[in-house]
Amino acid sequence: MAGKQRVHAHPPVIAHWRLLAAAFCATALGAAALTLAPSAALAETPAVTLFPANATPAVAAADDSAAVELGVRFTPAVDGKVTGLRFYKGPGNTGTHTGSLWRASGTLVASLTFPDSPETGWQTARFSSPVPVTADTTYVASYFAPHGQYATTAKFFTAPVTNGPLTAPGTHNGVFRYGAASGFPTSSFNATNYWVDPLFVAGGGGDKPSTFSFFVDTDRPAVANWDDPGPIELGLTFCSDVAGTVTALRFYKGDKNTGTHTGALWTADGRLLGSATFAGETGSGWQTVTFAEPVPISAHTTYLASYHTSVGFYSVNQNAFADVGLDSGPLHASAKAGAFRLGAGFPATASVHNYWVDVVVKPASAPAPSASASAPAPTGAPSATTSTAAGGTGGGGGGSLPITGSNAILIAGCGLLLAGTGAVLFLRARRRHRVTFVA
């Protein structure tokens, strides 16, 4: 007889589970290459506020029981989102408190209601959805105190207050408005801080806009048809942080402001740079005219945009520029930025009123970096931005998967899975395994 031969029978289940484990790892690694983000991105980004979390006012409850809206003007240095608001509540500041986020023009962006709490101190509420805000643009965060007794610290805003990407401008800050209902606060007294605070999270602003204006299409004047018939030129004085071109002019039209309207762009001393006639106007709302050739402007130089109406009945917000201006990205309109002239021509008379004139500015493109701006990779060394593998490069679809970050964790996990599966199945197979001797 031939020598006995030992035959090891491998149960099919072992091969089956090996295939499943391998398939899981292959699938997981493929998903990692497409969808996995670093685990840090899963954590909630803490909000930035103007004031420290434990800050307290000089006076927790002012001796004033009238209903009032109290707010703070603030400007983010980067694009981001306002996730909520908070205010400091002292004894006697009772009733239902609502919070609001406004554009500097007075347009309400979002509102919320604070939870009813008997506790004093900081009260916080979140918007139903985070509100996107734009870098270098001024907003107002406010709350309504139906029974007054608000918190105060006088002479707090004698200079700008900055914390991280948030700045509260100095002087005309700490704003309020008396009234039986919530409304846009514009008055200021003694640079007083009324202890209202936005909750800001940087990032998520998306692509930068290609043009900038002071107003958005949802902005509306307090008075659409001011009762002042007759020809008049109305304007807005402005400057830009960057050079660029003025591509168009806009104005808000009430339904009584009929007839033909012309727009003009001027230097600060009255030299006409460009003009155009508005065409295809609607009965009311924002009207826009585009220059046939965009008009170049220089950085940090004052200009004046205007439009002419032959019938009057222009739109206006009284005293909107009495103490503060408007900021929108690189564009700035200072206090007393309104301008007018009875009849036609350069509106040389400055005004504290907002006549709802606007510009559309396209910043000059930043120069592309030169080829010598970054040093080439040393000879024989791969570029830092290129990953090579057989059949592909870092930018193509056939490259190797970088074994870093979450991918490395996943690969290690797959290795443990394979090892663990093999060990368990080996023990199970050993119990069931039978050795057969064949003659």
Secondary structure, DSSP 8 states (H G I E B T S, - for coil): ----EEEE---HHHHHHHHHHHHHHHHHHHHHHHH---GGGGS----B-SS-TT---SBSS-S--S-EEEEEEEEESS-EEEEEEEEEE-TT--S--EEEEEETTS-EEEEEE----S--EEEEEEEEEEEEE-TT--EEEEEEETT----BBTTTTSS-EEETTEEE-SSS-SEEEESSS-----EE-TT-B--EEEEEEE----S--SSB-S--TT---SBSS-S-BS-EEEEEEEEESS-EEEEEEEEEE-TT--S--EEEEEETTS-EEEEEE--S--SSEEEEEEEEEEEEE-TT--EEEEEEESSB---BBTTTTSS--EEETTEEE-TT-EEEEESSS---EEESSB--EEEEEEE-------TTSS----TTS--TT---BTTB-TTSTTS-----HHHHHHHHHHHHHHHHHHHHHHHHHHHH--EEEE-
